[in-house]
Amino acid sequence: MEFMTDLSPQPRELITQISGLGPGEAFIHRNIANLVVNTDLNVMSVIEYAVCHLHVKHIIVCGHYGCGGVKAAMTPKDLGLLNPWLRNIRDVYRLHEKELDSIKDEAARYNRLVELSVTEQCRNVIKTAAVQQSYAKNQYPVVHGWVFGFQDGLIKDLKINHKEMLESIQKIYNLTEG
């Protein structure tokens, strides 16, 4: 059983097809713009259940190019209830503003923001106690970041270095003790 967080509007069947897993072999959570927000009890519960009870070995955060949530986050207007949710993507933009602003092509800039957001969401998964404690004990789960391209049907592996990312956050987010 593998755990994937997939935020694209594609059907579950497509996810199992592109991953090579059979029906029931993937535990899937979906939301707008592939966000892993620590105050979202739904995603936090899904991660804990997948890690602590299903003992998944891999967690895949899978976004997609052309993501409407990312595009909405880059719209400078009030989007009502979406504002606090999309703020998380806007914060990713803020963290990488110099790089993103240097990309003149709007579609390329959005696609790069999708990649950066998936990377940040992988980091958010790694920040969870369930993932850190299981990894310390079992050396799994390992977190991966993917981006699906509807145009070409290809998955780009962002080559997240789980161990390196874990070590980089543990000065502040170490939840393996106590």
N, C-alpha and C positions, 0 to 999 in steps of 0.2 A: 504494500500500500504506500503510495507516495502522496504528498500533499502539495497542491498547487494553489496559489492565489491568482486568479485570472480575472481581469477586469474588462476584457473585451466583450463585445456583443456577439461573440460567436457561440454556437451551441456546444453543449457538453460533449456531444459525439465528436465534434471536430477536435476538441482537446485530447480526447483519448486516441484519435487517429494520428494526430501530429506527434504525440508523445510515445506512440507504440504500445500504450497500455490498453488492456481490455476493459470492458465495462466493470465498474466497481473497484478497479485497481487504483483509481485516483480519488482522493478526497479533495473536493474543489470548493473554494470560497470565491465569490465574485463581488465586486463593488465598483463604484464610479472611480475611474482614473487610477486603478491599482494601488490604492493607498492603504498603508498599514499604520493606523493612528492609535497611539497607546490609550486613548480614551474611548475607542470604539470597542465596546464589550463584545460585540459580535465577532470581530476578527480576532480579538485576544482569546476568546473562548474557543474558537476554531483552532488556533495555533496550539493552545494548551491541550485540547482534546487529541489533536493529531499527534503531538509529540509525546504526551504522557500516557495516553491510552491506546493509540494505534501504533505507537513506536515507529513513526515514519523515519525513513533514512534520508530523504531529500525533501526540501521545500523549494518550490519554484515560484518566484514572483514573475508573472508573465504579463507584460503590457503589450500594446500594439501601436504601430505607427498610425498617425492620423487620429489619435485618441480625441474624442469630443470633449472629455473632461479637461484635458490639458489645454485644448483650444479655448474652452470656456474660461479657464483660470487666467488665460492671457488676454481676456476681454476686459478692458478697463471700465467696467460698469457694475452697478449693484445687481447681483443675481439672487437676491433674497436668501432663502434658506441654504442655498449652495455656497454662500460666502464663507462660512467657517470651514466647510469641507475643502473647498478649493484653495483656501489660504495655505494649506499644506503644500500644494504645488507651487503657489506663488513664493513660498519660502524657499523651495528648491531653486527657483529662478533667481531669487535674491542671493543665495549662496554661490551661484555660478553666473552671476550677471555679466561679468566682464567677458567670459567665454561666449555666452549666448548672444550678447549684444554685438560681438564681432562677426557673427554669422548673418550675412546680409539677406540671404534667401529665406523668406518666411517659413516655407515648408521644411527646409533643412533645420531651421532654428527650433521649430516645434518637435521635429523628430529627435533632435539632440536632447531637448527637454524631456521627452518621453524616456530616453535612455538614462538620463541623470535621475529622473524620478524613480525609475525602477531600481536603480542602484541605491538610492536613499531608502526606498521601502525594504530592500534586502537588509540594509543596516538596521532599520526599525525592527525587523523580525529577529535579527541577531541580538538586539537589546533586550529581548524578553527573557524572563527568568527561566521559563520552561526550556527554551532552546539552549541557553547557556548551561543550565544544570545538566541537561541530557548530554550535551556535547562534552562537558567535563567528565562525565561518568562513562559514556559509551562511544565517544568520537562521532556521534551523529545526533541530530540531523545536520546535513550540510545544506546551506542556502545557495541557490542559484538565481541569476537574473537573466531573463529572456525577453526579447521583443519580437513579436510576430508581425510580419509584413503582409497585409492583405493584397498588395499589388503583385508580389512575386510568390507568396505562399511560403516564404522562408522564415526560419527562426534565427535571430541573431543572439548568440550566447554572449553576454556581457563579460564573461569570464571573471565573475566575482570570486575573489580569493577569501573564502569563508574564514579560514584561520587567521589570516592577516587582518581582516576587517574586525573580527572578534577581539584580537589583541589591541587594535587601535581604539576600541571603545571602552575597554575594561577599566581604564584609569578612573572613569566616572561612572560607568554603567555595569560594573562587575556585580552580578547577582548570584555568583556561585558560592559565596560565603554566607554563613549564618542561616 
